[in-house]
């Protein structure tokens, strides 16, 4: 997976649907709800409010980690475990739209990173 693919939806419906408020399911259980979602070409992501699961913190997930979408139940499925998401770089409310911050997340979730599919 290239860096551009990491920040691009592979789920075909996602760019046409507002994912805000959708439930988010990791490979091993629920992690929260979508607080924000973008459809930026080559830079899409969702911000997940984890509620009590990680003490009310938010996490940012590149669009490429979404593996499926269920419009009937308003659920987004991601191809990462809860631990991979919990151990990701901390969400930075001030920097999350900066390229440097995205590069850090890309290093974590992308090929060879601790939060990559094959880690």
C-alpha positions, 0 to 999 in steps of 0.5 A: 500500500502506498502513502496515497492509498493509505489516505484514499477510501477503498470502500466505494460508498464512503466518499458519497455518504456522510459517515459522521455519527456512524459506529466504528468496529475494529477487527476485535470489537467496537471502538466508538463513533465517527466524529468527523470524516473527510473526502479529500482526494488522497488525504481522506480520514475519519476522526473517531470519538472513542468515548469511555473505551480510551477515556474519551479520547479521539483517534484519527484513522486514514481512509485506507484502513476502512474495510467495509461499510454497512449503511443499514446499521450505520457502521464502519468496519476497519481492518485494524485491531483495538490495540493497534488503534489504541497505540496509534500516535495521539490525536492532535486537535491542533495539528490533525490537518497538517501534512507532518501529522499525517506523515506520522500517522502514515508511518504508523498505519502504513507498510511496516509500521506498528499499526500496519495490517501485517505487524 
